[in-house]
Amino acid sequence: MPSLKKIAVVRVAIIGTGGMANSHAKRYKDIKGCKLVAAVDVSRERVEKFSAEHGIANVFNSVDELLAWNEFDAVSIVTPDGFHAAQSIQCLKAGKHVLCEKPLALNHADAMKMVVAAKKAGVINMVNLSYRDWPAIQAVQAVIASGKIGDIRHVEASYLQSWIPSKVWGDWRTTSAWLWRLSTKHGSRGVLGDVGVHIVDFATFPAGPIKSVYGKLKAFDKAKGNRVGEYVLDANDSAVMTVEFANGALGTIHTTRWSGGHANRLFLKISGTKGSVEIDSERSTNSYKISAGADLDKAQWKEVACKPTPNNYARFIKSIRTGKQDQPDFSRGAEVQKVLDAVIASDAKGVPIKV
Ligand SMILES: NC(=O)c1ccc[n+]([C@@H]2O[C@H](COP(=O)([O-])OP(=O)(O)OC[C@H]3O[C@@H](n4cnc5c(N)ncnc54)[C@H](O)[C@@H]3O)[C@@H](O)[C@H]2O)c1
């Protein structure tokens, strides 16, 4: 494996300049030791507007053009899900460090090709499982690892959105960023791939790996003929899983885009032999609740404030500058992808699937 060259100022290019790319650009601007130097999008109009807004000097229409220019060290890949694998591998082969949006790929086999390419290149690789940025999940992971709530018995996790029955994030019928998420031909694995990936990571980061899964997916009718223009609306918009963890605990994990009243809510409760911990993002992402010790017998809870944690962008840049790979890396992205593949197989066959 090639040794990492330490870099004083990391020159970053952003590939894909739609909605989420704005978060990448804003976060990078807050980090010392990195500079946004280029942006890429197939839409000339979008990439120019984005670059003007974020003060980025160089614009390109393809990854090929970016690589031919070559005056950068790292990329953020923020294109629709179906492009992640090919674009990551292309950049890794050129020796560039890669922060790739979630889901890492459309299936575990492609995700593993990305893991292999990253290992071969010997560069920093990370997947943007962005809720790792919340102090509450880092603290809960540490509490579970400390043994404070004992052996895990039960896990309850959900990720609820409401952009299909509502206009909470605009009208999905007229917005390409929502329409591609509803169409398998446009490279979407539905709500499972879009945000199921987050809640599986959110649950398994503290509770450990999933051993088997029984999953049900559903795409509900939502437009005439179930299509809008070129978009066939066939990707799942509700996903329900019954899981068994490697440590023997049982759990339910579910996600939907139909949960009116919840724009973007993550909930996690982990119960063990000595107590329970809970995160509800609508209450706080900087604190969690715990019922343990003397509180357990009274069914009482305490709210615990958490110390700040670095976001994934800061972890990525620090990893490049120090040469020390941080989490969540591509291997972790592939691990989560394996669970998603098992849910799809379980739904198709109607039986539980070993992960
Ligand atoms: N981590 C998170 O919490 C989070 C949140 C939102 C989105 N995302 C992820 O970010 C990615 C982008 O989502 P979005 O909401 O910004 O979508 P979007 O549709 O708003 O933006 C995608 C952009 O990519 C461009 N594009 C399409 N094909 C391209 C190609 N081959 N080369 C270069 N550019 C191309 C499009 O023109 C568009 O500007 C998705 O993978 C999504 O899952 C992650």
The ligand as an SDF file (V2000), in Angstrom:
LIG
                    3D

 44 48  0  0  0  0  0  0  0  0999 V2000
  -25.5880   12.5630    4.1850 N   0  0  0  0  0  0  0  0  0  0  0  0
  -26.7870   13.1040    4.1340 C   0  0  0  0  0  0  0  0  0  0  0  0
  -27.4200   13.3370    5.1510 O   0  0  0  0  0  0  0  0  0  0  0  0
  -27.3820   13.4500    2.7940 C   0  0  0  0  0  0  0  0  0  0  0  0
  -28.4260   14.3820    2.6690 C   0  0  0  0  0  0  0  0  0  0  0  0
  -28.9040   14.6560    1.3870 C   0  0  0  0  0  0  0  0  0  0  0  0
  -28.3840   14.0090    0.2770 C   0  0  0  0  0  0  0  0  0  0  0  0
  -27.3910   13.0980    0.4490 N   0  0  0  0  0  0  0  0  0  0  0  0
  -26.8240   12.3890   -0.7080 C   0  0  0  0  0  0  0  0  0  0  0  0
  -26.1820   13.3200   -1.5680 O   0  0  0  0  0  0  0  0  0  0  0  0
  -26.3030   12.9080   -2.9250 C   0  0  0  0  0  0  0  0  0  0  0  0
  -26.9090   14.0340   -3.7390 C   0  0  0  0  0  0  0  0  0  0  0  0
  -28.1940   14.3380   -3.2420 O   0  0  0  0  0  0  0  0  0  0  0  0
  -28.8790   15.7600   -3.5270 P   0  0  0  0  0  0  0  0  0  0  0  0
  -30.0830   15.8290   -2.6710 O   0  0  0  0  0  0  0  0  0  0  0  0
  -27.8610   16.8340   -3.4380 O   0  0  0  0  0  0  0  0  0  0  0  0
  -29.3250   15.5360   -5.0450 O   0  0  0  0  0  0  0  0  0  0  0  0
  -29.5390   16.6440   -6.1710 P   0  0  0  0  0  0  0  0  0  0  0  0
  -30.3630   15.9800   -7.2110 O   0  0  0  0  0  0  0  0  0  0  0  0
  -30.0200   17.9140   -5.5410 O   0  0  0  0  0  0  0  0  0  0  0  0
  -28.0560   16.9180   -6.7080 O   0  0  0  0  0  0  0  0  0  0  0  0
  -27.3320   16.0270   -7.4840 C   0  0  0  0  0  0  0  0  0  0  0  0
  -26.4710   16.8100   -8.4580 C   0  0  0  0  0  0  0  0  0  0  0  0
  -25.6350   15.8940   -9.1450 O   0  0  0  0  0  0  0  0  0  0  0  0
  -25.5930   16.2860  -10.5230 C   0  0  0  0  0  0  0  0  0  0  0  0
  -25.2090   15.1320  -11.3360 N   0  0  0  0  0  0  0  0  0  0  0  0
  -25.9910   14.1270  -11.7780 C   0  0  0  0  0  0  0  0  0  0  0  0
  -25.2460   13.2280  -12.4590 N   0  0  0  0  0  0  0  0  0  0  0  0
  -23.9620   13.6780  -12.4430 C   0  0  0  0  0  0  0  0  0  0  0  0
  -22.7460   13.1930  -12.9550 C   0  0  0  0  0  0  0  0  0  0  0  0
  -22.6820   12.0390  -13.6130 N   0  0  0  0  0  0  0  0  0  0  0  0
  -21.6220   13.9320  -12.7580 N   0  0  0  0  0  0  0  0  0  0  0  0
  -21.6600   15.1090  -12.0980 C   0  0  0  0  0  0  0  0  0  0  0  0
  -22.8000   15.6240  -11.5900 N   0  0  0  0  0  0  0  0  0  0  0  0
  -23.9410   14.9080  -11.7450 C   0  0  0  0  0  0  0  0  0  0  0  0
  -26.9850   16.8010  -10.8180 C   0  0  0  0  0  0  0  0  0  0  0  0
  -27.0040   17.6350  -11.9540 O   0  0  0  0  0  0  0  0  0  0  0  0
  -27.2860   17.5530   -9.5200 C   0  0  0  0  0  0  0  0  0  0  0  0
  -26.8700   18.9090   -9.5830 O   0  0  0  0  0  0  0  0  0  0  0  0
  -27.1630   11.6400   -2.9000 C   0  0  0  0  0  0  0  0  0  0  0  0
  -26.3520   10.5030   -2.9640 O   0  0  0  0  0  0  0  0  0  0  0  0
  -27.8700   11.6860   -1.5580 C   0  0  0  0  0  0  0  0  0  0  0  0
  -28.1820   10.4030   -1.0370 O   0  0  0  0  0  0  0  0  0  0  0  0
  -26.8810   12.8280    1.6670 C   0  0  0  0  0  0  0  0  0  0  0  0
  1  2  1  0
  2  3  2  0
  2  4  1  0
  4  5  1  0
  4 44  2  0
  5  6  2  0
  6  7  1  0
  7  8  2  0
  8  9  1  0
  8 44  1  0
  9 10  1  0
  9 42  1  0
 10 11  1  0
 11 12  1  0
 11 40  1  0
 12 13  1  0
 13 14  1  0
 14 15  2  0
 14 16  1  0
 14 17  1  0
 17 18  1  0
 18 19  2  0
 18 20  1  0
 18 21  1  0
 21 22  1  0
 22 23  1  0
 23 24  1  0
 23 38  1  0
 24 25  1  0
 25 26  1  0
 25 36  1  0
 26 27  1  0
 26 35  1  0
 27 28  2  0
 28 29  1  0
 29 30  1  0
 29 35  2  0
 30 31  1  0
 30 32  2  0
 32 33  1  0
 33 34  2  0
 34 35  1  0
 36 37  1  0
 36 38  1  0
 38 39  1  0
 40 41  1  0
 40 42  1  0
 42 43  1  0
M  CHG  2   8   1  16  -1
M  END
$$$$
